[in-house]
């Protein structure tokens, strides 16, 4: 469906950052804006970022044949 363009450390950072933002929002620490953490969490879990596709970025390692 989507081309994989998020890899390795980028993926881990997105998932961790998304979870932190969601946790802070759920506890009321940073307010409702923290629920935007769903975006990096989703892109990390799906390993695909639409913005990366638009600007032509790819953090996945290339497969050597």
PDBQT receptor file of N, H, CA, C and O in Angstrom, charges set to zero:
ATOM      1  N   UNK A   1       0.820  -1.186   0.000  1.00  0.00    +0.000 N 
ATOM      2  CA  UNK A   1       0.000   0.000   0.000  1.00  0.00    +0.000 C 
ATOM      3  C   UNK A   1       0.868   1.255   0.000  1.00  0.00    +0.000 C 
ATOM      4  O   UNK A   1       0.815   2.045  -0.942  1.00  0.00    +0.000 OA
ATOM      5  N   UNK A   2       1.672   1.443   1.058  1.00  0.00    +0.000 N 
ATOM      6  H   UNK A   2       1.715   0.801   1.823  1.00  0.00    +0.000 HD
ATOM      7  CA  UNK A   2       2.590   2.570   1.119  1.00  0.00    +0.000 C 
ATOM      8  C   UNK A   2       4.008   2.055   0.976  1.00  0.00    +0.000 C 
ATOM      9  O   UNK A   2       4.323   0.959   1.438  1.00  0.00    +0.000 OA
ATOM     10  N   UNK A   3       4.858   2.832   0.343  1.00  0.00    +0.000 N 
ATOM     11  H   UNK A   3       4.601   3.723  -0.033  1.00  0.00    +0.000 HD
ATOM     12  CA  UNK A   3       6.250   2.450   0.208  1.00  0.00    +0.000 C 
ATOM     13  C   UNK A   3       6.959   2.671   1.546  1.00  0.00    +0.000 C 
ATOM     14  O   UNK A   3       6.795   3.720   2.169  1.00  0.00    +0.000 OA
ATOM     15  N   UNK A   4       7.730   1.707   1.979  1.00  0.00    +0.000 N 
ATOM     16  H   UNK A   4       7.863   0.854   1.473  1.00  0.00    +0.000 HD
ATOM     17  CA  UNK A   4       8.472   1.820   3.227  1.00  0.00    +0.000 C 
ATOM     18  C   UNK A   4       9.585   2.842   3.049  1.00  0.00    +0.000 C 
ATOM     19  O   UNK A   4      10.448   2.681   2.185  1.00  0.00    +0.000 OA
ATOM     20  N   UNK A   5       9.566   3.903   3.873  1.00  0.00    +0.000 N 
ATOM     21  H   UNK A   5       8.865   4.033   4.574  1.00  0.00    +0.000 HD
ATOM     22  CA  UNK A   5      10.605   4.922   3.777  1.00  0.00    +0.000 C 
ATOM     23  C   UNK A   5      11.079   5.405   5.140  1.00  0.00    +0.000 C 
ATOM     24  O   UNK A   5      11.800   6.399   5.223  1.00  0.00    +0.000 OA
ATOM     25  N   UNK A   6      10.686   4.718   6.211  1.00  0.00    +0.000 N 
ATOM     26  H   UNK A   6      10.100   3.910   6.144  1.00  0.00    +0.000 HD
ATOM     27  CA  UNK A   6      11.126   5.052   7.566  1.00  0.00    +0.000 C 
ATOM     28  C   UNK A   6      11.828   3.828   8.121  1.00  0.00    +0.000 C 
ATOM     29  O   UNK A   6      11.228   2.756   8.208  1.00  0.00    +0.000 OA
ATOM     30  N   UNK A   7      13.071   3.969   8.493  1.00  0.00    +0.000 N 
ATOM     31  H   UNK A   7      13.558   4.840   8.422  1.00  0.00    +0.000 HD
ATOM     32  CA  UNK A   7      13.798   2.806   8.977  1.00  0.00    +0.000 C 
ATOM     33  C   UNK A   7      14.640   3.078  10.195  1.00  0.00    +0.000 C 
ATOM     34  O   UNK A   7      14.902   4.229  10.541  1.00  0.00    +0.000 OA
ATOM     35  N   UNK A   8      15.057   2.030  10.833  1.00  0.00    +0.000 N 
ATOM     36  H   UNK A   8      14.844   1.094  10.552  1.00  0.00    +0.000 HD
ATOM     37  CA  UNK A   8      16.007   2.035  11.927  1.00  0.00    +0.000 C 
ATOM     38  C   UNK A   8      15.732   2.995  13.069  1.00  0.00    +0.000 C 
ATOM     39  O   UNK A   8      14.672   2.968  13.694  1.00  0.00    +0.000 OA
ATOM     40  N   UNK A   9      16.719   3.844  13.324  1.00  0.00    +0.000 N 
ATOM     41  H   UNK A   9      17.581   3.866  12.816  1.00  0.00    +0.000 HD
ATOM     42  CA  UNK A   9      16.650   4.779  14.437  1.00  0.00    +0.000 C 
ATOM     43  C   UNK A   9      15.503   5.763  14.257  1.00  0.00    +0.000 C 
ATOM     44  O   UNK A   9      14.870   6.153  15.239  1.00  0.00    +0.000 OA
ATOM     45  N   UNK A  10      15.227   6.166  13.042  1.00  0.00    +0.000 N 
ATOM     46  H   UNK A  10      15.741   5.849  12.244  1.00  0.00    +0.000 HD
ATOM     47  CA  UNK A  10      14.115   7.073  12.751  1.00  0.00    +0.000 C 
ATOM     48  C   UNK A  10      12.804   6.456  13.231  1.00  0.00    +0.000 C 
ATOM     49  O   UNK A  10      11.982   7.135  13.846  1.00  0.00    +0.000 OA
ATOM     50  N   UNK A  11      12.615   5.188  12.954  1.00  0.00    +0.000 N 
ATOM     51  H   UNK A  11      13.283   4.636  12.454  1.00  0.00    +0.000 HD
ATOM     52  CA  UNK A  11      11.395   4.483  13.355  1.00  0.00    +0.000 C 
ATOM     53  C   UNK A  11      11.273   4.410  14.872  1.00  0.00    +0.000 C 
ATOM     54  O   UNK A  11      10.205   4.673  15.424  1.00  0.00    +0.000 OA
ATOM     55  N   UNK A  12      12.356   4.057  15.544  1.00  0.00    +0.000 N 
ATOM     56  H   UNK A  12      13.224   3.844  15.096  1.00  0.00    +0.000 HD
ATOM     57  CA  UNK A  12      12.361   3.962  17.006  1.00  0.00    +0.000 C 
ATOM     58  C   UNK A  12      12.067   5.324  17.632  1.00  0.00    +0.000 C 
ATOM     59  O   UNK A  12      11.299   5.417  18.589  1.00  0.00    +0.000 OA
ATOM     60  N   UNK A  13      12.678   6.381  17.094  1.00  0.00    +0.000 N 
ATOM     61  H   UNK A  13      13.303   6.307  16.317  1.00  0.00    +0.000 HD
ATOM     62  CA  UNK A  13      12.466   7.727  17.626  1.00  0.00    +0.000 C 
ATOM     63  C   UNK A  13      11.020   8.169  17.442  1.00  0.00    +0.000 C 
ATOM     64  O   UNK A  13      10.450   8.801  18.331  1.00  0.00    +0.000 OA
ATOM     65  N   UNK A  14      10.424   7.847  16.308  1.00  0.00    +0.000 N 
ATOM     66  H   UNK A  14      10.887   7.334  15.586  1.00  0.00    +0.000 HD
ATOM     67  CA  UNK A  14       9.024   8.212  16.054  1.00  0.00    +0.000 C 
ATOM     68  C   UNK A  14       8.087   7.497  17.029  1.00  0.00    +0.000 C 
ATOM     69  O   UNK A  14       7.185   8.112  17.597  1.00  0.00    +0.000 OA
ATOM     70  N   UNK A  15       8.306   6.207  17.215  1.00  0.00    +0.000 N 
ATOM     71  H   UNK A  15       9.038   5.708  16.753  1.00  0.00    +0.000 HD
ATOM     72  CA  UNK A  15       7.445   5.439  18.116  1.00  0.00    +0.000 C 
ATOM     73  C   UNK A  15       7.599   5.932  19.552  1.00  0.00    +0.000 C 
ATOM     74  O   UNK A  15       6.605   6.155  20.244  1.00  0.00    +0.000 OA
ATOM     75  N   UNK A  16       8.840   6.102  20.001  1.00  0.00    +0.000 N 
ATOM     76  H   UNK A  16       9.647   5.921  19.439  1.00  0.00    +0.000 HD
ATOM     77  CA  UNK A  16       9.084   6.561  21.372  1.00  0.00    +0.000 C 
ATOM     78  C   UNK A  16       8.530   7.969  21.585  1.00  0.00    +0.000 C 
ATOM     79  O   UNK A  16       7.865   8.230  22.587  1.00  0.00    +0.000 OA
ATOM     80  N   UNK A  17       8.799   8.859  20.662  1.00  0.00    +0.000 N 
ATOM     81  H   UNK A  17       9.339   8.647  19.848  1.00  0.00    +0.000 HD
ATOM     82  CA  UNK A  17       8.306  10.229  20.784  1.00  0.00    +0.000 C 
ATOM     83  C   UNK A  17       6.796  10.295  20.777  1.00  0.00    +0.000 C 
ATOM     84  O   UNK A  17       6.199  11.044  21.550  1.00  0.00    +0.000 OA
ATOM     85  N   UNK A  18       6.178   9.521  19.915  1.00  0.00    +0.000 N 
ATOM     86  H   UNK A  18       6.664   8.912  19.288  1.00  0.00    +0.000 HD
ATOM     87  CA  UNK A  18       4.719   9.476  19.859  1.00  0.00    +0.000 C 
ATOM     88  C   UNK A  18       4.109   8.964  21.149  1.00  0.00    +0.000 C 
ATOM     89  O   UNK A  18       3.116   9.504  21.636  1.00  0.00    +0.000 OA
ATOM     90  N   UNK A  19       4.711   7.915  21.702  1.00  0.00    +0.000 N 
ATOM     91  H   UNK A  19       5.518   7.476  21.307  1.00  0.00    +0.000 HD
ATOM     92  CA  UNK A  19       4.203   7.366  22.962  1.00  0.00    +0.000 C 
ATOM     93  C   UNK A  19       4.366   8.359  24.109  1.00  0.00    +0.000 C 
ATOM     94  O   UNK A  19       3.480   8.485  24.954  1.00  0.00    +0.000 OA
ATOM     95  N   UNK A  20       5.495   9.062  24.140  1.00  0.00    +0.000 N 
ATOM     96  H   UNK A  20       6.215   8.960  23.453  1.00  0.00    +0.000 HD
ATOM     97  CA  UNK A  20       5.719  10.061  25.188  1.00  0.00    +0.000 C 
ATOM     98  C   UNK A  20       4.688  11.178  25.079  1.00  0.00    +0.000 C 
ATOM     99  O   UNK A  20       4.088  11.564  26.082  1.00  0.00    +0.000 OA
ATOM    100  N   UNK A  21       4.476  11.699  23.877  1.00  0.00    +0.000 N 
ATOM    101  H   UNK A  21       4.963  11.385  23.062  1.00  0.00    +0.000 HD
ATOM    102  CA  UNK A  21       3.489  12.761  23.694  1.00  0.00    +0.000 C 
ATOM    103  C   UNK A  21       2.085  12.313  24.091  1.00  0.00    +0.000 C 
ATOM    104  O   UNK A  21       1.359  13.046  24.763  1.00  0.00    +0.000 OA
ATOM    105  N   UNK A  22       1.714  11.125  23.679  1.00  0.00    +0.000 N 
ATOM    106  H   UNK A  22       2.304  10.530  23.133  1.00  0.00    +0.000 HD
ATOM    107  CA  UNK A  22       0.388  10.604  24.037  1.00  0.00    +0.000 C 
ATOM    108  C   UNK A  22       0.255  10.412  25.545  1.00  0.00    +0.000 C 
ATOM    109  O   UNK A  22      -0.793  10.703  26.122  1.00  0.00    +0.000 OA
ATOM    110  N   UNK A  23       1.305   9.928  26.172  1.00  0.00    +0.000 N 
ATOM    111  H   UNK A  23       2.156   9.691  25.703  1.00  0.00    +0.000 HD
ATOM    112  CA  UNK A  23       1.280   9.743  27.625  1.00  0.00    +0.000 C 
ATOM    113  C   UNK A  23       1.157  11.061  28.365  1.00  0.00    +0.000 C 
ATOM    114  O   UNK A  23       0.399  11.175  29.328  1.00  0.00    +0.000 OA
ATOM    115  N   UNK A  24       1.908  12.057  27.910  1.00  0.00    +0.000 N 
ATOM    116  H   UNK A  24       2.523  11.964  27.127  1.00  0.00    +0.000 HD
ATOM    117  CA  UNK A  24       1.836  13.372  28.543  1.00  0.00    +0.000 C 
ATOM    118  C   UNK A  24       0.471  14.009  28.336  1.00  0.00    +0.000 C 
ATOM    119  O   UNK A  24      -0.043  14.675  29.235  1.00  0.00    +0.000 OA
ATOM    120  N   UNK A  25      -0.117  13.814  27.171  1.00  0.00    +0.000 N 
ATOM    121  H   UNK A  25       0.301  13.273  26.442  1.00  0.00    +0.000 HD
ATOM    122  CA  UNK A  25      -1.447  14.359  26.905  1.00  0.00    +0.000 C 
ATOM    123  C   UNK A  25      -2.495  13.642  27.747  1.00  0.00    +0.000 C 
ATOM    124  O   UNK A  25      -3.416  14.273  28.266  1.00  0.00    +0.000 OA
ATOM    125  N   UNK A  26      -2.356  12.334  27.882  1.00  0.00    +0.000 N 
ATOM    126  H   UNK A  26      -1.608  11.822  27.461  1.00  0.00    +0.000 HD
ATOM    127  CA  UNK A  26      -3.324  11.559  28.648  1.00  0.00    +0.000 C 
ATOM    128  C   UNK A  26      -3.314  11.930  30.128  1.00  0.00    +0.000 C 
ATOM    129  O   UNK A  26      -4.347  11.859  30.794  1.00  0.00    +0.000 OA
ATOM    130  N   UNK A  27      -2.155  12.325  30.642  1.00  0.00    +0.000 N 
ATOM    131  H   UNK A  27      -1.316  12.383  30.101  1.00  0.00    +0.000 HD
ATOM    132  CA  UNK A  27      -2.063  12.717  32.048  1.00  0.00    +0.000 C 
ATOM    133  C   UNK A  27      -2.363  14.190  32.258  1.00  0.00    +0.000 C 
ATOM    134  O   UNK A  27      -2.405  14.662  33.394  1.00  0.00    +0.000 OA
ATOM    135  N   UNK A  28      -2.573  14.920  31.171  1.00  0.00    +0.000 N 
ATOM    136  H   UNK A  28      -2.539  14.538  30.247  1.00  0.00    +0.000 HD
ATOM    137  CA  UNK A  28      -2.900  16.339  31.281  1.00  0.00    +0.000 C 
ATOM    138  C   UNK A  28      -1.694  17.234  31.457  1.00  0.00    +0.000 C 
ATOM    139  O   UNK A  28      -1.849  18.422  31.738  1.00  0.00    +0.000 OA
ATOM    140  N   UNK A  29      -0.509  16.701  31.301  1.00  0.00    +0.000 N 
ATOM    141  H   UNK A  29      -0.384  15.735  31.072  1.00  0.00    +0.000 HD
ATOM    142  CA  UNK A  29       0.715  17.465  31.496  1.00  0.00    +0.000 C 
ATOM    143  C   UNK A  29       0.918  18.525  30.426  1.00  0.00    +0.000 C 
ATOM    144  O   UNK A  29       1.324  19.645  30.738  1.00  0.00    +0.000 OA
ATOM    145  N   UNK A  30       0.645  18.192  29.169  1.00  0.00    +0.000 N 
ATOM    146  H   UNK A  30       0.316  17.283  28.915  1.00  0.00    +0.000 HD
ATOM    147  CA  UNK A  30       0.890  19.154  28.091  1.00  0.00    +0.000 C 
ATOM    148  C   UNK A  30      -0.365  19.566  27.336  1.00  0.00    +0.000 C 
ATOM    149  O   UNK A  30      -0.276  20.341  26.383  1.00  0.00    +0.000 OA
ATOM    150  N   UNK A  31      -1.501  19.082  27.724  1.00  0.00    +0.000 N 
ATOM    151  H   UNK A  31      -1.574  18.453  28.497  1.00  0.00    +0.000 HD
ATOM    152  CA  UNK A  31      -2.736  19.477  27.054  1.00  0.00    +0.000 C 
ATOM    153  C   UNK A  31      -3.049  18.625  25.836  1.00  0.00    +0.000 C 
ATOM    154  O   UNK A  31      -2.377  17.631  25.558  1.00  0.00    +0.000 OA
ATOM    155  N   UNK A  32      -4.077  19.036  25.123  1.00  0.00    +0.000 N 
ATOM    156  H   UNK A  32      -4.622  19.843  25.349  1.00  0.00    +0.000 HD
ATOM    157  CA  UNK A  32      -4.583  18.231  24.009  1.00  0.00    +0.000 C 
ATOM    158  C   UNK A  32      -3.642  18.193  22.813  1.00  0.00    +0.000 C 
ATOM    159  O   UNK A  32      -3.752  17.289  21.985  1.00  0.00    +0.000 OA
ATOM    160  N   UNK A  33      -2.724  19.143  22.697  1.00  0.00    +0.000 N 
ATOM    161  H   UNK A  33      -2.635  19.877  23.370  1.00  0.00    +0.000 HD
ATOM    162  CA  UNK A  33      -1.783  19.129  21.572  1.00  0.00    +0.000 C 
ATOM    163  C   UNK A  33      -0.913  17.873  21.590  1.00  0.00    +0.000 C 
ATOM    164  O   UNK A  33      -0.398  17.463  20.550  1.00  0.00    +0.000 OA
ATOM    165  N   UNK A  34      -0.751  17.279  22.728  1.00  0.00    +0.000 N 
ATOM    166  H   UNK A  34      -1.170  17.612  23.573  1.00  0.00    +0.000 HD
ATOM    167  CA  UNK A  34       0.045  16.057  22.829  1.00  0.00    +0.000 C 
ATOM    168  C   UNK A  34      -0.545  14.890  22.072  1.00  0.00    +0.000 C 
ATOM    169  O   UNK A  34       0.162  13.940  21.737  1.00  0.00    +0.000 OA
ATOM    170  N   UNK A  35      -1.845  14.956  21.798  1.00  0.00    +0.000 N 
ATOM    171  H   UNK A  35      -2.419  15.728  22.070  1.00  0.00    +0.000 HD
ATOM    172  CA  UNK A  35      -2.472  13.876  21.038  1.00  0.00    +0.000 C 
ATOM    173  C   UNK A  35      -2.007  13.866  19.582  1.00  0.00    +0.000 C 
ATOM    174  O   UNK A  35      -2.294  12.920  18.848  1.00  0.00    +0.000 OA
ATOM    175  N   UNK A  36      -1.304  14.890  19.167  1.00  0.00    +0.000 N 
ATOM    176  H   UNK A  36      -1.070  15.658  19.763  1.00  0.00    +0.000 HD
ATOM    177  CA  UNK A  36      -0.682  14.854  17.840  1.00  0.00    +0.000 C 
ATOM    178  C   UNK A  36       0.420  13.801  17.786  1.00  0.00    +0.000 C 
ATOM    179  O   UNK A  36       0.932  13.489  16.711  1.00  0.00    +0.000 OA
ATOM    180  N   UNK A  37       0.781  13.259  18.934  1.00  0.00    +0.000 N 
ATOM    181  H   UNK A  37       0.365  13.512  19.808  1.00  0.00    +0.000 HD
ATOM    182  CA  UNK A  37       1.754  12.168  18.997  1.00  0.00    +0.000 C 
ATOM    183  C   UNK A  37       1.296  10.935  18.244  1.00  0.00    +0.000 C 
ATOM    184  O   UNK A  37       2.093  10.039  17.966  1.00  0.00    +0.000 OA
ATOM    185  N   UNK A  38       0.018  10.885  17.914  1.00  0.00    +0.000 N 
ATOM    186  H   UNK A  38      -0.630  11.613  18.139  1.00  0.00    +0.000 HD
ATOM    187  CA  UNK A  38      -0.494   9.753  17.132  1.00  0.00    +0.000 C 
ATOM    188  C   UNK A  38       0.140   9.728  15.738  1.00  0.00    +0.000 C 
ATOM    189  O   UNK A  38       0.276   8.662  15.138  1.00  0.00    +0.000 OA
ATOM    190  N   UNK A  39       0.527  10.896  15.225  1.00  0.00    +0.000 N 
ATOM    191  H   UNK A  39       0.416  11.762  15.713  1.00  0.00    +0.000 HD
ATOM    192  CA  UNK A  39       1.117  10.969  13.876  1.00  0.00    +0.000 C 
ATOM    193  C   UNK A  39       2.485  10.285  13.831  1.00  0.00    +0.000 C 
ATOM    194  O   UNK A  39       2.675   9.381  13.018  1.00  0.00    +0.000 OA
ATOM    195  N   UNK A  40       3.451  10.687  14.681  1.00  0.00    +0.000 N 
ATOM    196  H   UNK A  40       3.296  11.421  15.341  1.00  0.00    +0.000 HD
ATOM    197  CA  UNK A  40       4.731   9.967  14.622  1.00  0.00    +0.000 C 
ATOM    198  C   UNK A  40       4.602   8.500  15.027  1.00  0.00    +0.000 C 
ATOM    199  O   UNK A  40       5.318   7.645  14.506  1.00  0.00    +0.000 OA
ATOM    200  N   UNK A  41       3.696   8.211  15.949  1.00  0.00    +0.000 N 
ATOM    201  H   UNK A  41       3.115   8.906  16.373  1.00  0.00    +0.000 HD
ATOM    202  CA  UNK A  41       3.496   6.816  16.343  1.00  0.00    +0.000 C 
ATOM    203  C   UNK A  41       3.001   5.991  15.159  1.00  0.00    +0.000 C 
ATOM    204  O   UNK A  41       3.517   4.905  14.897  1.00  0.00    +0.000 OA
ATOM    205  N   UNK A  42       2.014   6.497  14.453  1.00  0.00    +0.000 N 
ATOM    206  H   UNK A  42       1.594   7.380  14.666  1.00  0.00    +0.000 HD
ATOM    207  CA  UNK A  42       1.458   5.772  13.304  1.00  0.00    +0.000 C 
ATOM    208  C   UNK A  42       2.483   5.620  12.187  1.00  0.00    +0.000 C 
ATOM    209  O   UNK A  42       2.605   4.541  11.606  1.00  0.00    +0.000 OA
ATOM    210  N   UNK A  43       3.221   6.685  11.878  1.00  0.00    +0.000 N 
ATOM    211  H   UNK A  43       3.122   7.561  12.350  1.00  0.00    +0.000 HD
ATOM    212  CA  UNK A  43       4.206   6.591  10.800  1.00  0.00    +0.000 C 
ATOM    213  C   UNK A  43       5.349   5.650  11.179  1.00  0.00    +0.000 C 
ATOM    214  O   UNK A  43       5.912   4.975  10.318  1.00  0.00    +0.000 OA
ATOM    215  N   UNK A  44       5.685   5.607  12.454  1.00  0.00    +0.000 N 
ATOM    216  H   UNK A  44       5.228   6.156  13.153  1.00  0.00    +0.000 HD
ATOM    217  CA  UNK A  44       6.720   4.673  12.900  1.00  0.00    +0.000 C 
ATOM    218  C   UNK A  44       6.255   3.231  12.817  1.00  0.00    +0.000 C 
ATOM    219  O   UNK A  44       7.005   2.353  12.390  1.00  0.00    +0.000 OA
ATOM    220  N   UNK A  45       5.017   2.988  13.226  1.00  0.00    +0.000 N 
ATOM    221  H   UNK A  45       4.407   3.701  13.572  1.00  0.00    +0.000 HD
ATOM    222  CA  UNK A  45       4.484   1.623  13.174  1.00  0.00    +0.000 C 
ATOM    223  C   UNK A  45       4.256   1.145  11.745  1.00  0.00    +0.000 C 
ATOM    224  O   UNK A  45       4.467  -0.028  11.439  1.00  0.00    +0.000 OA
ATOM    225  N   UNK A  46       3.825   2.052  10.871  1.00  0.00    +0.000 N 
ATOM    226  H   UNK A  46       3.653   3.005  11.119  1.00  0.00    +0.000 HD
ATOM    227  CA  UNK A  46       3.568   1.678   9.472  1.00  0.00    +0.000 C 
ATOM    228  C   UNK A  46       4.847   1.689   8.630  1.00  0.00    +0.000 C 
ATOM    229  O   UNK A  46       4.861   1.179   7.509  1.00  0.00    +0.000 OA
ATOM    230  N   UNK A  47       5.922   2.272   9.174  1.00  0.00    +0.000 N 
ATOM    231  H   UNK A  47       5.911   2.686  10.084  1.00  0.00    +0.000 HD
ATOM    232  CA  UNK A  47       7.199   2.391   8.481  1.00  0.00    +0.000 C 
ATOM    233  C   UNK A  47       7.083   3.181   7.180  1.00  0.00    +0.000 C 
ATOM    234  O   UNK A  47       7.847   2.970   6.238  1.00  0.00    +0.000 OA
ATOM    235  N   UNK A  48       6.121   4.087   7.148  1.00  0.00    +0.000 N 
ATOM    236  H   UNK A  48       5.501   4.258   7.914  1.00  0.00    +0.000 HD
ATOM    237  CA  UNK A  48       5.896   4.898   5.958  1.00  0.00    +0.000 C 
ATOM    238  C   UNK A  48       5.467   6.297   6.377  1.00  0.00    +0.000 C 
ATOM    239  O   UNK A  48       4.581   6.457   7.217  1.00  0.00    +0.000 OA
ATOM    240  N   UNK A  49       6.102   7.314   5.786  1.00  0.00    +0.000 N 
ATOM    241  H   UNK A  49       6.822   7.184   5.104  1.00  0.00    +0.000 HD
ATOM    242  CA  UNK A  49       5.777   8.701   6.088  1.00  0.00    +0.000 C 
ATOM    243  C   UNK A  49       5.393   9.407   4.784  1.00  0.00    +0.000 C 
ATOM    244  O   UNK A  49       6.219   9.522   3.879  1.00  0.00    +0.000 OA
ATOM    245  N   UNK A  50       4.150   9.878   4.681  1.00  0.00    +0.000 N 
ATOM    246  H   UNK A  50       3.479   9.784   5.416  1.00  0.00    +0.000 HD
ATOM    247  CA  UNK A  50       3.727  10.567   3.462  1.00  0.00    +0.000 C 
ATOM    248  C   UNK A  50       4.564  11.812   3.153  1.00  0.00    +0.000 C 
ATOM    249  O   UNK A  50       4.833  12.101   1.987  1.00  0.00    +0.000 OA
ATOM    250  N   UNK A  51       4.973  12.546   4.180  1.00  0.00    +0.000 N 
ATOM    251  H   UNK A  51       4.754  12.311   5.127  1.00  0.00    +0.000 HD
ATOM    252  CA  UNK A  51       5.793  13.734   3.958  1.00  0.00    +0.000 C 
ATOM    253  C   UNK A  51       7.153  13.358   3.374  1.00  0.00    +0.000 C 
ATOM    254  O   UNK A  51       7.659  14.047   2.488  1.00  0.00    +0.000 OA
ATOM    255  N   UNK A  52       7.741  12.279   3.859  1.00  0.00    +0.000 N 
ATOM    256  H   UNK A  52       7.330  11.719   4.578  1.00  0.00    +0.000 HD
ATOM    257  CA  UNK A  52       8.998  11.794   3.291  1.00  0.00    +0.000 C 
ATOM    258  C   UNK A  52       8.824  11.468   1.808  1.00  0.00    +0.000 C 
ATOM    259  O   UNK A  52       9.699  11.774   0.998  1.00  0.00    +0.000 OA
ATOM    260  N   UNK A  53       7.704  10.851   1.454  1.00  0.00    +0.000 N 
ATOM    261  H   UNK A  53       6.994  10.602   2.112  1.00  0.00    +0.000 HD
ATOM    262  CA  UNK A  53       7.452  10.505   0.056  1.00  0.00    +0.000 C 
ATOM    263  C   UNK A  53       7.354  11.756  -0.810  1.00  0.00    +0.000 C 
ATOM    264  O   UNK A  53       7.841  11.774  -1.940  1.00  0.00    +0.000 OA
ATOM    265  N   UNK A  54       6.720  12.806  -0.275  1.00  0.00    +0.000 N 
ATOM    266  H   UNK A  54       6.324  12.791   0.643  1.00  0.00    +0.000 HD
ATOM    267  CA  UNK A  54       6.561  14.045  -1.037  1.00  0.00    +0.000 C 
ATOM    268  C   UNK A  54       7.905  14.716  -1.295  1.00  0.00    +0.000 C 
ATOM    269  O   UNK A  54       8.161  15.177  -2.407  1.00  0.00    +0.000 OA
ATOM    270  N   UNK A  55       8.766  14.776  -0.277  1.00  0.00    +0.000 N 
ATOM    271  H   UNK A  55       8.557  14.402   0.627  1.00  0.00    +0.000 HD
ATOM    272  CA  UNK A  55      10.049  15.465  -0.436  1.00  0.00    +0.000 C 
ATOM    273  C   UNK A  55      11.175  14.540  -0.892  1.00  0.00    +0.000 C 
ATOM    274  O   UNK A  55      12.297  14.996  -1.112  1.00  0.00    +0.000 OA
ATOM    275  N   UNK A  56      10.886  13.245  -1.037  1.00  0.00    +0.000 N 
ATOM    276  H   UNK A  56       9.974  12.875  -0.859  1.00  0.00    +0.000 HD
ATOM    277  CA  UNK A  56      11.865  12.309  -1.571  1.00  0.00    +0.000 C 
ATOM    278  C   UNK A  56      12.876  11.793  -0.573  1.00  0.00    +0.000 C 
ATOM    279  O   UNK A  56      13.968  11.388  -0.970  1.00  0.00    +0.000 OA
ATOM    280  N   UNK A  57      12.555  11.792   0.705  1.00  0.00    +0.000 N 
ATOM    281  H   UNK A  57      11.668  12.121   1.028  1.00  0.00    +0.000 HD
ATOM    282  CA  UNK A  57      13.462  11.263   1.719  1.00  0.00    +0.000 C 
ATOM    283  C   UNK A  57      13.188   9.781   1.950  1.00  0.00    +0.000 C 
ATOM    284  O   UNK A  57      12.073   9.297   1.756  1.00  0.00    +0.000 OA
ATOM    285  N   UNK A  58      14.234   9.076   2.369  1.00  0.00    +0.000 N 
ATOM    286  H   UNK A  58      15.140   9.469   2.527  1.00  0.00    +0.000 HD
ATOM    287  CA  UNK A  58      14.116   7.663   2.681  1.00  0.00    +0.000 C 
ATOM    288  C   UNK A  58      15.202   7.319   3.681  1.00  0.00    +0.000 C 
ATOM    289  O   UNK A  58      16.386   7.429   3.361  1.00  0.00    +0.000 OA
ATOM    290  N   UNK A  59      14.823   6.900   4.903  1.00  0.00    +0.000 N 
ATOM    291  H   UNK A  59      13.861   6.811   5.162  1.00  0.00    +0.000 HD
ATOM    292  CA  UNK A  59      15.801   6.555   5.918  1.00  0.00    +0.000 C 
ATOM    293  C   UNK A  59      16.007   5.055   6.045  1.00  0.00    +0.000 C 
ATOM    294  O   UNK A  59      16.723   4.603   6.938  1.00  0.00    +0.000 OA
ATOM    295  N   UNK A  60      15.388   4.276   5.162  1.00  0.00    +0.000 N 
ATOM    296  H   UNK A  60      14.806   4.643   4.437  1.00  0.00    +0.000 HD
ATOM    297  CA  UNK A  60      15.599   2.827   5.157  1.00  0.00    +0.000 C 
ATOM    298  C   UNK A  60      16.928   2.504   4.500  1.00  0.00    +0.000 C 
ATOM    299  O   UNK A  60      17.316   3.130   3.513  1.00  0.00    +0.000 OA
ATOM    300  N   UNK A  61      17.614   1.530   5.051  1.00  0.00    +0.000 N 
ATOM    301  H   UNK A  61      17.298   1.022   5.853  1.00  0.00    +0.000 HD
ATOM    302  CA  UNK A  61      18.861   1.129   4.394  1.00  0.00    +0.000 C 
ATOM    303  C   UNK A  61      18.571   0.476   3.044  1.00  0.00    +0.000 C 
ATOM    304  O   UNK A  61      17.562  -0.210   2.879  1.00  0.00    +0.000 OA
ATOM    305  N   UNK A  62      19.448   0.692   2.103  1.00  0.00    +0.000 N 
ATOM    306  H   UNK A  62      20.268   1.249   2.237  1.00  0.00    +0.000 HD
ATOM    307  CA  UNK A  62      19.268   0.091   0.784  1.00  0.00    +0.000 C 
ATOM    308  C   UNK A  62      19.607  -1.390   0.849  1.00  0.00    +0.000 C 
ATOM    309  O   UNK A  62      20.518  -1.796   1.571  1.00  0.00    +0.000 OA
ATOM    310  N   UNK A  63      18.882  -2.182   0.101  1.00  0.00    +0.000 N 
ATOM    311  H   UNK A  63      18.143  -1.852  -0.486  1.00  0.00    +0.000 HD
ATOM    312  CA  UNK A  63      19.133  -3.615   0.055  1.00  0.00    +0.000 C 
ATOM    313  C   UNK A  63      20.214  -3.885  -0.986  1.00  0.00    +0.000 C 
ATOM    314  O   UNK A  63      20.098  -3.481  -2.143  1.00  0.00    +0.000 OA
ATOM    315  N   UNK A  64      21.267  -4.579  -0.552  1.00  0.00    +0.000 N 
ATOM    316  H   UNK A  64      21.361  -4.908   0.388  1.00  0.00    +0.000 HD
ATOM    317  CA  UNK A  64      22.322  -4.914  -1.504  1.00  0.00    +0.000 C 
ATOM    318  C   UNK A  64      22.005  -6.267  -2.121  1.00  0.00    +0.000 C 
ATOM    319  O   UNK A  64      21.604  -7.202  -1.428  1.00  0.00    +0.000 OA
ATOM    320  N   UNK A  65      22.187  -6.358  -3.420  1.00  0.00    +0.000 N 
ATOM    321  H   UNK A  65      22.513  -5.598  -3.983  1.00  0.00    +0.000 HD
ATOM    322  CA  UNK A  65      21.865  -7.605  -4.136  1.00  0.00    +0.000 C 
ATOM    323  C   UNK A  65      23.069  -8.464  -4.290  1.00  0.00    +0.000 C 
ATOM    324  O   UNK A  65      22.985  -9.548  -4.866  1.00  0.00    +0.000 OA
TER     325      UNK A  65
